[in-house]
Amino acid sequence: MSASMVFGFFVLANGDRVKTFRTGSSVATYHCVYETTIQCTSSVVFPAMLRVYSPFNDVALPDNTVVFVSTKMSIPAGVPRDPILLEGISVVAVPGDPSLDNYEHSVPDFPYPMVVGLGSVTAPTWSLADGTSKAFDVLSSDYVCDTRMTSNVCCVFDSARPRWAKTPVLNQNSVVFYIGHFSDAASTGGLQVDLESIALNVGVVESKTSVGTSPSSVSKKCKFMAMAPKGGCVH
């Protein structure tokens, strides 16, 4: 039970449409491969490679195209010398001409991607030099670029903040689900993630809760809806 995913905006360069064959198969599969970067909240930037399935008659996106992507991820042991590998699940290009100076004006101010992971704690929680921050390493794996690859991240939270004050020490080999932003290179290898949310001891069965419906109704048909109509949504 393990996964590593990234969601956010990326700018692409040097797109190339390539042909690959899976082991034992003569059927060709095409992908578009792009150079990109992962921007951290500390302003550190790491090289990355994004691979996206390319359907028939598809072409690579032009340089400097901004896309919103959901991807699977693998962080190599040699980062930043080796690029972080991103396997695209969904890629949506921001419309417009990337060569224009105002192209990025309509892009939301969200330069730091969210990382979402499920994995095993490889060492008990320890304290950092500032005396309040706590850290623990998480090892995850996912199927990226036609093979299962691992990623190691160091999750960090500030125990001085009320929301984290009662967070218990994580036991080695326990399974956690985490959400956060990349912040820097980790001293223990891989990348550091500043946590926004965490679920401990994933896999423990909890009591079922009922899901209610909104008391409000929406009659207007549109692409996005803030409130679900009574009896469910009909398009």
Secondary structure, DSSP 4 states (H G I P E B T S, - for coil): --EEEEEEEEE-EEEEEEEEE-TT---EEEEEEEEEEEE-TTS-EEEEEEEEE--TT--PPPTT-EEEEEEEEE--TTTTTSPEEEEEEEEEEPPS-TTSTTGGGGS-S--S-EEEEEEEE-S--EE-TTSSEEEEEEEEEEEETTEEEEEEEEEEEETTSGGGTTPPPPPTT-EEEEEEEEEEE-TTSSEEEEEEEEE-STT-----------S-------S--SSPPTT----
